[in-house]
Amino acid sequence: MIGRLFLSILLLALTSQPATAKTRVAEFTGTGNATTAIFRVESPWILDWRLDGDFDQLVALDITLIEARTGRHVGRVLHTKRKGNGLKKFEEGGTYQLRISSTLARWRVKIIQ
């Protein structure tokens, strides 16, 4: 009886997964300044960022979103002077690049569809 209940719960969990799974479109890591490779996303998408460094108060990270085909500055999407991580959701898809500027820091950015 318990085995059947467990099997039923397992099957329900497996079949009730959302139809849209998260997919990593791109991942960029580095130190200092960089302009990333071009990536293409559909709406909605997520920017997953992490900032680390050897100093607590001297790190900084700025990320600007650039429309890749025209080079148009879409906007600054992140500015922080503290180590940490976070997520930012975007409602508009397109073909983009990120312009990343950092000070005394190691950064990682994932683009998730």
N, C-alpha and C positions, 0 to 999 in steps of 0.2 A: 504494500500500500504506500509506504513512504517512498519507495523507488519510483512508483508511477507518478506520485505528486512531484518529486524532484525532476523527473523527465518532462512532465507537463510544464513546469515552471521554466526549465531550461529551453524547451522548444518555444514557449511564448516569448522569452527574452530574445532569442535569436531571430524570430520572425518579426518582432516589433521594433527592430532597429530602424532609424530614420533612413529614408531613401537617399538622402544626400550625405555622403561621407566626406570627411575632411581630407583634402589632398594638399600636400606641400608642393607649391608651384615652383618656389625658388628658395634658396638659403644663401645668405651672404655673411661673411665674417671678416673682421679686420681690426686694424688700429689706424688712427689718423684719419685722413680724408679720402673719400672714394666716390665714384659714380658707378652704380651697379650696372650689370648687364640688363638688357631689356627683358621685361616679363609681361605676359598677357594674362589678364584675369577677367572673370565674369562677376557680376554683382550677385550677392555681396561677397566681400573678401576681407581677410584679416591680416594686419601687420603685427607680428609677434616679435617683440624686441627685448634684448637683454644687454645691460651695460655693466661691466666689471672693470676694476683697476686696482692698482696697488695703493692708491691714496683715497681717503674717504671724502675729502672736501675739494680736491683739485680736478676731478673728472667732469667732463661735459660731453653732451651728445646732442646734435641737431640733425634732424632728418627732414628733407624737403622732397615732395613728390613732383616729378617732372613728367609731362606727357611726352612719350618717346618719339612720336612721329614729327612733332612740331618743335620740341624743346621748350614748350610753354610751361612756365612755373605755375603749377596747380596750387601749391601752398605748403607752408611749413606744417608738418604733421606731428613733430615731436621736438621738444626742447627740455632737457633736464640737466641738472648739475649734481645729480646723485646717482650712486650705483643702484641698480634695481632692474626690474623687468615689467612688462605690461603688454596689453593688447589694444589695438585700435581697429575698429570696424569701419569699412568703407562701403557705401551704397552704390557707387558707380564703377562699372567695369571699364576696361580699356587696356591700352598698351602703355606701360610706364617704365620709368627708371627712378631710382632713389639717389639723391645727392646726400651723402653722409659726411658730417664733419664731427670729429671727436678730438678731445684733449686728454692726454694721459690715460687713455682708456682702451679696453678691448670690448668690441661690440659684436653682436650676432643679431641678424634680422631674418625672420622667416616670413614668407608670403604664403598664406593658407587660403585655399579656395573652399 
